[in-house]
Amino acid sequence: MDRGSNKTTKELLPGPMVWVMAAALGYMAMAVYLFKPHWGQWGRWQVLWPINMVVGASGIYVLGRRWIVSLPASLIGGALYGFGPLALYLTRFHPIVGLVAAAIPWAFCPAVYVQSWAGSDVTPSKRSPLGQWLQWPLLACPFLAILVVLGLLGRYHLFLIPLNAGPWRVDDWIGAVAPALAVERGKMPIGVYHVPWAAVGIGLVMVIKARRWLILVVCAAGGVLACCPPMMGTSPVIWLCVVMAWCAVLVGLGLEGFVLAGWADRKWLLVGLGVLAGLCVATLAWAAGHEPVGDLAGDGLMIHTLKMYAMGGVAIALVLAVLQLKLRVPGLRQVAVFGAAGLDIVLSARLVADAVL
């Protein structure tokens, strides 16, 4: 996609330090918002959960900054991982599981930044031979570390490993497109809530066009392991955390693409709109197949899901309207895109947290 001119990109950045501070404060505020109502019900170890989530969100923020120019987009990507459906679902288990999940983004940072540390350019055609040689072994290190650490801890029964949380099955897809609804139906919630799914699609297109194969390879590896039986006492749900981490990066890239899209990119905006419409229809079809059609109108979680998808569709339609009218209002695009994604996270995370805590 067209990344836009340098002037347009700079208009996205009202001040880097402002957003760095906003990231730290925003993640802490989100943790308080989600966990304060349940604080008095926790034991000693459970107070680590908010810390784990803030650490995990910050890791995605740092990881995504390798490619994402827009700091608000990086902030939202971090929030999607740290306070996403899967991260909240893990609160049902020992906090050490959450600590491992929080460490996953940080564990991939050496592989992501090794090219920069080796002094190479960010473009694929100007990579350092040393950085390229080190990158793939560094990518394998987080996978091996997860197997060794969780395998040893599980062997000595130092904490409860959620082996019964996987492997992931194809019929569990509702947990990805309607997390709050999935929790109510007793399924494992994953995914990136609702609105950001359109950004995942656009981010994936941007990654393929930019030949960032690293992201695709790691996502594929995590997805394959998540569908396999437990290995060395390691639950498949941990591998889903790897997939969700990189999906959060794709969301950041996709949100940035929506804001910076030009007239030539309108087809991708229409694709994003189609993705949200398709997920909305799929959720309705699934719900209709699991309960009487007459009960759907009174299901608050179903109504919430449809509202979130509709809000995302309105945001994308607004961007398309701005392009059609040839208006230069980058602030309006930011409010529409970032506002819709952020509001979806805040409202949906509240519902999932209340259901699992």
Number of C-alpha atoms within 10 A of each C-alpha: 20 12 17 13 10 8 8 14 16 12 12 20 15 10 11 13 11 11 18 16 10 16 23 16 13 17 25 17 13 21 19 13 13 21 18 11 11 11 13 9 8 11 9 6 10 17 14 16 23 24 19 24 28 25 24 29 32 25 23 31 31 16 27 29 17 15 16 23 18 24 25 24 30 33 27 28 34 32 27 32 33 33 29 29 30 26 25 26 22 24 19 14 14 18 21 22 23 27 17 19 28 27 19 22 27 19 20 24 18 18 22 21 15 19 22 15 11 15 12 18 12 14 10 12 8 10 16 19 12 13 19 15 12 16 19 13 11 17 19 13 15 19 20 10 14 20 17 15 15 22 18 15 16 16 13 8 10 12 15 13 22 19 16 10 16 19 19 20 10 8 7 14 19 24 22 21 25 28 30 30 25 20 21 14 12 9 16 23 29 27 24 30 27 27 31 33 25 28 31 24 21 25 25 20 18 19 20 12 11 12 13 15 13 14 18 17 12 18 19 13 14 22 19 16 22 23 17 15 15 18 13 15 19 22 25 25 28 29 27 24 25 25 23 25 29 24 27 32 30 29 31 34 29 29 28 27 26 29 26 22 21 20 13 10 17 17 11 18 24 15 14 26 22 14 19 26 17 13 21 21 12 15 19 16 12 12 18 14 10 9 10 9 12 9 10 15 9 9 12 11 18 18 12 18 25 20 16 25 27 19 22 27 23 16 25 25 17 16 25 22 12 18 18 11 8 11 11 11 11 17 11 16 21 21 14 22 26 23 16 23 28 22 14 24 24 17 13 24 23 18 18 25 21 14 14 16 17
